[in-house]
Amino acid sequence: MNGRGPAEGAGHTHSSAARPRDILIVDDDKDIREALGDILLHEGYRVEMAENGARAVEIIHRGPAPALVLLDLMMPVMSGWEFLEAAETDDRLADIPVLVVSAMPAPLAPSAARGGVKGCLYKPLKLDQLLNLVHLYADIH
């Protein structure tokens, strides 16, 4: 991915990862995208950002696919709901774990599925919950 790399001197290293994991943040709110990006960079992840689902699909198809997508549901152009619908018929999208970051819940994917919605984080976010889920799903990829 061509996003921002890990922060200099990031305090957290991942023992299971030979290289930083890529995370795609999809949210129409620039402040939220940048705040999440800064947190994840500090944790040692590489970050790419998209302002809507359509841009996220473009980024994923350009490749390489991210290890995890953080997805808002309510966005213009292509909502998070529409992104999830597209993932049902697009193998590039279907294999990527998704954490919904929204004021609204989304149905979870079957636990055996590699991709799909793995969890819902409700705004305002709890940092420890966000990082626990990011580590869980981004680091196993």
N, C-alpha and C positions, 0 to 999 in steps of 0.2 A: 504494500500500500504506500501511497506517496504522501501520507500525513506526517504529522509531527512525530519525532522520535522520542526515546526516553529522555527524561530530564537529566541533566548533568548531576552526578552524585546522588541519584535517586536512592532513597533509603531502603527500599525493599527489592530483594532479588529473588528470582524464582528458581528454586533448585531443580525443578522438573523441566525447565525450559532452556534450550540451548540458545534461543534468541528471543527477543521481546515478542509478545503476542500482539496481534493487531486487533483493535476494537473499533467498530464503527458506531459513532454516536449520531442518531437521527432525531432531530428536534428542531422545530421552527423557531424556537426561542434562542437567539444567539448567546445570551448570557448563560443559559442553562448548558448549551453545548460547550461553551468555553470553560465553565466551572467544572463540569464533568471531565472534560479533556485535561485540565490542569491536574485534577486529582489522579486520574489514571496515568498520566505522564510521570507524576511523582512516584507512582507504584511500579514504574518500569515498563509500562505498556506503550506500544505505538498506537497513535490515535488518528483516525480519519473522521471527518465530520460531514454531515449532509443536512440540508435544511428541510428536506421532505423525502417521502418514500421513493419518488421517481429518481431523484439524485442518488439515493442509496442503491437502487437497482443498477444504475449506470456504474457506480463505483465498484460494486460487487462483480459485475460482468467484465469490467476492465481487468479485475484480478490483481493480485491473488485475493481469495476470499478471506474475510476477517475470521478470527476465532470466535467472535461474539458480536452481536448487534444489541445496542441499547436503543430502544424504539419508543418514541412518543406515539400516541394514537391520534390525537387531534392536530392535524397539520393541513395546510393548503396543498394544492397540486395533486399529491397522492398521499392519502392519510396512512397512518400505521395499520389501520384495518385493511386498506387496499393492498399494502405491502404484504401483509400476512396472507391475504387471498392469493396474491401472485405467487407466493412461496409454495402454495399447494400444487401448482402445475409447473414450477420452474426448479429443476434439480439444483442449480447453483444456489438458489435461495433456501431451498428446503432443508439442506444439510447444516445450516448455520443456526446455532443456538441463539435465542432471542430473549432478552430481558425487557419487558415492557416497563417503561418509566412514564407514568401517567397518573392523572387523578381518577382514571377509570380502570376497572379490572378487565382482563382478557382471559379467555379459556386457555388452560395449559395444554401443552402437547402430551401425548402418552409418554410415560417415563422411559420406555424403551426406544423412543425415537431419538435420533442423534440431534436433529434440529427442531425448530418450532419454539413456541413460547415455553420457557423453562421456569419463569417466575415473573411476578408483578411487583414492582416497587412503586409505592404511592408517593406523590408529591405532597408535602415537602419530604425530601429524601432523608433517610437515616444513613449516615456515612458508613457505619459498621455493617449494616445490612447490605448496602450496595457493594462494598468491597468483598464481603464474604461470598456473595453470589458471583461477582465477577471472577474472583479467584477460582471458585468451584467450576464454572463453566468455561472460562477462557484458558485455564491452565491444563485442562484435560485433553484439549484438542490436539 
